[in-house]
Amino acid sequence: MDFINWLYSLKLTIGSFPFIIQVSIVFICLSLFMSVFLVIYLTIIRNTNKIKEKLQDNIAPKVSQLFMEIIHNNYLEKEQEVKEKFEEIIDSDHKKVRKNKKYKHDLAIESLIKIRQNYKEESDRYSLIIRALNIEKYIGTKFSKLTYGAKKKAILELAELGLSSSDSRVLSYTYSSNNEIQTEARLSYLSLSRNDPYRFFDEIKGEMSSWSQIKLMNLLIEQSNTEGLPNFGKWIGYSKNDSLVIFLLKAATYFDQKKAIGTIREKIRSDNHILRSEVITALGKLKDFEIEDHLKNTYQNESDLCQVSIIKAIGYLGSGKSLEFLKQSFYEATSLDIKKVIATVIFDYDTDGKMLFFEMKSKIENKVDFSQKPLEINSYKENLYFNLQLFKHIENDLILYK
Amino acid sequence: MLESITYYYEYFIFYYASSMIFSYLFLGTISIINLIKYKSYNSDKDDDVLMKSPLVPGISVIAPAYNEEKTIIENVKSLLTLEYPLFEVIIVNDGSKDKTLDKLIDEFELIEVDFLYLEKIKTKPFKRIFKSTNPQYSILTVVDKENGGTKADASNAGINASVFPYFLCTDVDCVLSRQTLLKMIKPFLNTEGKVIAVGSTLRMLNGCEVKNGVITRVKPPKRLIPCFQELEYIRGYLLSKMGWSFINSVPNVSGGLGLFDKEVVIKSGGYSGDSHAEDMDMTTKMACYMMDNNLKYRVVYIPVSCCWTEGPTTVKVLGRQRTRWGAGLAQIFKVHRKVLFNRKYKKLGLITFPYIFIFEFLAPIIEFVGVLFFIYLAIMNKINWSMAYIIMLYSYTFAIFITTLVIIQDHIVFHHYKRTREVFRLVLMGFLEPLLYHPLIVFFAIKGYFNFYKGKELKWGTMTRTGVN
């Protein structure tokens, strides 16, 4: 009763204070309450983390060892045995771990993924562990969570475990409004599906982010080691999405798909100069010698970006027929950036290229004395100085990135 | 007359402090959303994806050095061990008067080379460029130039000598996490719209254990001043900058660590050679360039701690640093005054700049005047002490709440501190900070403003180093 009276009198006292003091008191109480709450929460998350660390340090190696034995040494045959052995290891440690299903399942998934990444060869023994520990079902529960992060993680886990049976579940997320989920789902579908995995090349809309390109390229590299890749020329030919075509050009070049040359060549008249520049580079790298004369003829009318690509493409082709063109282009170029590219290509061209390079360099050296750096801006002497500096820069082996 | 001034001033202070508190609450809320978003969509596995990729863009790491002979070798070695498939390290010796350059030449077997140095951004004359004859250090380039007086001028020389489309600007005395480049390039690759700069969290190196240029154990600093700074940094990065990043209004990417789009930097004129807040100046120039050309852009902050820097351990050194920062901030508002409250500069002109002006630039002045006014009232015996305590507690308890909140945020990102007592030491510092550290910061900021308006010459931000464990 006394306490209630005290509270009542406190209310009356506070009520008699000016408005700003009343606001301040409310905020003081809130701040104190929140601070105490956060300190308690901090203690909880630190404890949870300690448990996870223990799990990682003590149990994870044992779980990995068990899985390796099962996969590589055919240890244990029945699902029940696998489950019991796994539980035995988990039970050997922390109480809280035993109670928390989430920890042990995540641990099992993590261990399996690591083994799968380190030992590339396929084995049907993975599925024994996955069935025994009900892993697919556990991953499925993550899809019911509200956060996109959890869904993305689940999609990734399905792909990393190679659970092809879940491709239909992944398929449903390939049209997600969330870009991160959509990208992850499409990449995962590509690695999981046995039924037309590349169908998304037909459906990618809008700009492909560099991150998607990087992930997709890594996936293609992996797939090229295990199974064949399709001819990217098919999509390069008819896709209207320039960013996808640019990616596919890089992929066709990387995997040296000479059969795509014909389709790539058709794209050289594209209005998009970024795409055109990528086409030129691809044709150069794929050694399409027939295109060389066309490139030289169009050089003068091209944008700076495409001019650089043409020079580089001529370098990749290395036909031995374009030294005169390179020399002329060097003397006509006004930008030092383009001159640098041309001189580098001449230097790396062939023996004749090297000879021409040193000839051009000595011509400048004989013209002017460069014991002092010229100070006049845009003067003839300064031009020569920078040209000479450029030659010296390119021939210097110590400069790794020119 | 005096009575009514007192009355209105008291109310002004209350509403000013309250609006600052609400702005912190707002930033705190959006920073938590941003942090959770970052945690959901990013993982360490992404680092492996980048390491394996043949498509990653190259990065030039640029670190200006001025009189750094004590630490230069270890720090350059640390930079050379960064994990990334394609990068170069450019050290710019800004006319050091000590043996910085000699030490570099001896240790890394450097020789002068004929390098095509194109001055895309104007700097003080560049003298020569060195490359290593040891293939182990083939990615290292050392630029030697005349002293330009500021870090900005040296950074510009580094940009001129760089070859890759992105550059990371850092201080040579910083210790970077090995995954720095992997973590910081990702927003450039995976954010809708053009990203022009990415920043990351900086922490105090004092107290940490470092081996061969790599942090082996993170601990909060033992001494008071760096420990307060640790708190200040966590708050500044995880709460403030993560919040600003969420609404794409980051005011500055820290000079200690920032990854930039080189093309945009060059087009916006590079760092201002005479700027002493070169980081904020650069970010503002880049943002203005994009908006002047009707180009959309993003400046992104990631919550991962990638950089550890040695903080001042004495009041004297802290004073030097903060006075310079204060002068730099004043310089920003003079140089970029056209941005303030200018609708043309959208969120930058109408939200970020006004916020920084009102709550960061003016705050020390308002606080200082408030203290003087308080002393006057005390002398005149016009203070209702019981009410005064409540008003003081209002700000004090809120400061403690914010400190606890950012420590939690820091834990959500990564558990840096091994021992619980280390974390609670930081919480405890939150109680002392408003009483011991904050008044110093206010004083040095005002000194900085004063120096700037008196036109006192500012030099490179040299800091007395005590070394780390």
Interface residues (C-beta under 8 A of the other chain):
Chain A: F17 P18 I20 I21 V23 S24 I25 F27 I28 S31 L32 M34 S35 L38 V39 Y41 L42 T43 I45 R46 N49 T147 Y148 G149 A150 K152 L156 N179 E180 S209 S210 W211 Q213 I214 K215 M217 N218 I221 K250 Y254 L336 K340 F386 Q389 L390 K392 H393 N396 L398 I399 L400 Y401 K402
Chain B: Y11 F14 S18 I21 I36 K37 K39 S40 Y41 K45 V49 L50 K52 S53 P54 L55 V56 P57 G58 E88 I111 V113 D114 F115 L116 Y117 L118 K131 S132 T133 S138 I139 V163 F164 K186 F188 L189 N190 T191 E192 M387 I390 I391 L393 Y394 T397 F398 I400 F401 T404 L405 I407 I408 H411 I412 H415 T420 V423 V427
